[in-house]
Amino acid sequence: SNKYVRIGTLLKPVGTYGEIKVEIDEAFILDFEDSDHFFVKINGSYVPYFIEGLRETNYMLIKIEEIDAPETAADFNLKDI
């Protein structure tokens, strides 16, 4: 059985530090805020990414460890979390 559940989507990079706008389904917001990592499916495998920071403006912004530029962040555009 699949132990991965889709909880949201990574949207577009915001700003110059590699932060990414993220949309999390209402039911998973608290779990997501309490977690230090999440998984993204890349080439058929689930890859863990670690959350360096999370902040809310009009929407939720996530900073992923080792993603420090909008160019790298753009690789995550529209990927499921």
N, C-alpha and C positions, 0 to 999 in steps of 0.2 A: 504494500500500500504506500501511497505517496505521503510522506510526513511533512511536505512543504505546503503551505497555504498562502495564497496570494493575499497580501494585506494592503497593497497600494501600488503606486506607480511613481517612478522617478521622472520628473519633468525636466525643464530646461535649466541650464546653469544660470546663476544670478551673480553679478559682481565679478571681481577680479581674483578672488581667492579660491575659486573652485567650489563654492557653495552651490547646492542644487535644490531647486524648488521641488517639493515632494507632496504627493497627495496620498494620505493614509485613510483607509476606510474607517468610519466612525467607531466601529466595534473593536478596532485594534489600536486606536491611538494611545491609550494608556500603556499597553504592552510595549508598543514601539518606543514610547518615551522612556520606559524603564530598561530597555534593552541596550546592550553595548554593541550589538552587531545585527546584521540582517544578511539575507542571501539573494543573489541575483543569478539567474540562469544564463550561463555563457557557454556557447557551443555545446549545449546539452548537459552541462554539469552545473551544479549549484555551488557558487563561489561565495565564501563569507567576506563581508566587508565590515570594517569597524567604524563606529560612529565617533568622530572626534568632537562634534558639537551639534546642537540642535537648537534652533531659535524660531520664535514665531513673530512674524510681523503681521501682514494681512493674510499670510499663508505660512506654511511651515518650511523652513530652510534647514537643510542637513549638510554637515561638513563631514566628508568621508576621509579617514586616515589616508595619507599619501596621495590624495587627489588635491593638488594645490593650484590648479589653473583651470580656467573655463574650457580650454581646449581638451584637457583630459576628462573633465566633467561631462563634456558633450557626448562622450562615448556611452553614457548611461541614459541618454535621452529616450523616454518612453519605455524603459525597461520595467518589468514587474518586480516588485519587492516580495 
